[in-house]
Amino acid sequence: MKGRDKLNFKKIFYIIFVLFFIFLFIPNFSYSAYPKLISTLNSAFQKIESWIITISTPAAAVAVGTGVLMKKFSFGDEERIRTGKRLISGSLFSYAFILCIDLILSTINNLLG
């Protein structure tokens, strides 16, 4: 694929992706009903979300601790110091991203329900 074709493919993909989620949430407002499939999906997503939050907190702590120990015991090796810094910043960024996603999903859930 050339650059222009790739750009058009990305635009079409994003439009289809957004439309999919719009149509996913529309049944919540239709006919004053709460379909069983939607309630099953909502409960499954809530369980997955709580599981990810539960797992991500200790994982981020272990990653930050490993990065700190890697920097501490590098004994002047510049590569280990850089790797430790990247590990710390990457794990903190990932954990902040997960918390932001949780905040966004809870806001959407409050607006819809």
C-alpha positions in Angstrom: 0.0 0.0 0.0 1.2 3.5 -0.8 1.1 6.3 1.8 -2.1 7.8 0.4 -4.0 4.5 0.3 -2.8 3.7 3.8 -4.2 7.1 5.1 -7.6 6.4 3.4 -7.7 2.9 4.9 -7.0 4.4 8.4 -9.8 6.9 8.0 -12.3 4.3 6.9 -11.2 2.0 9.7 -11.7 4.7 12.3 -15.1 5.6 10.9 -16.3 2.0 11.0 -14.8 1.7 14.6 -16.8 4.7 15.8 -20.0 3.6 14.1 -19.6 0.2 15.7 -19.5 1.6 19.2 -22.4 4.0 18.5 -24.5 1.1 17.3 -23.4 -0.9 20.4 -24.8 1.7 22.8 -27.9 2.6 20.9 -29.9 -0.4 22.1 -29.6 1.0 25.7 -32.0 3.8 24.7 -34.4 1.9 22.5 -37.9 0.7 23.4 -37.4 1.3 27.1 -35.8 -2.1 27.3 -32.5 -3.4 28.6 -31.6 -6.4 26.4 -30.1 -9.4 28.0 -27.1 -9.3 25.7 -26.3 -5.8 26.6 -26.6 -6.5 30.3 -24.3 -9.5 29.9 -21.8 -7.4 28.0 -21.9 -4.6 30.5 -21.3 -7.0 33.4 -18.5 -8.7 31.5 -16.8 -5.4 30.8 -17.1 -4.3 34.4 -15.5 -7.6 35.6 -12.7 -7.2 33.1 -12.2 -3.6 34.1 -12.0 -4.4 37.8 -9.6 -7.3 37.1 -7.3 -5.0 35.0 -7.2 -2.4 37.7 -6.5 -5.0 40.4 -3.7 -6.5 38.4 -2.2 -3.2 37.1 -1.5 -1.7 40.6 1.0 -4.4 41.8 2.4 -4.8 38.3 3.3 -1.1 38.2 4.8 -1.2 41.6 7.0 -4.2 40.7 8.1 -2.5 37.5 8.9 0.8 39.2 10.8 -1.1 42.0 12.7 -3.1 39.4 13.7 0.1 37.5 14.8 1.8 40.8 16.9 -1.2 41.7 18.3 -1.4 38.2 19.4 2.2 38.5 20.7 1.8 42.0 22.8 -1.3 41.2 24.0 -0.2 37.8 27.5 0.6 39.1 28.0 3.3 36.5 26.8 1.4 33.5 25.1 4.0 31.3 23.0 1.4 29.5 21.5 0.0 32.7 20.8 3.5 34.0 18.9 4.4 30.7 17.0 1.0 30.8 16.0 1.7 34.4 14.8 5.1 33.6 12.8 3.8 30.6 11.3 1.1 32.8 10.2 3.5 35.4 8.7 6.1 33.0 7.1 3.4 30.9 5.4 1.7 33.8 4.2 5.0 35.3 2.8 6.1 31.9 1.1 2.8 31.4 -0.5 2.9 34.9 -1.6 6.5 34.4 -3.1 5.4 31.0 -5.0 2.6 32.7 -6.4 4.9 35.4 -7.4 7.5 32.7 -9.2 4.8 30.7 -11.0 3.7 33.9 -12.1 7.3 34.5 -13.3 7.7 31.0 -15.3 4.5 31.1 -16.9 5.4 34.4 -17.9 8.8 33.0 -19.4 7.2 29.9 -21.2 4.6 32.1 -22.7 7.5 34.2 -23.8 9.4 31.1 -25.5 6.4 29.6 -27.1 4.9 32.6 
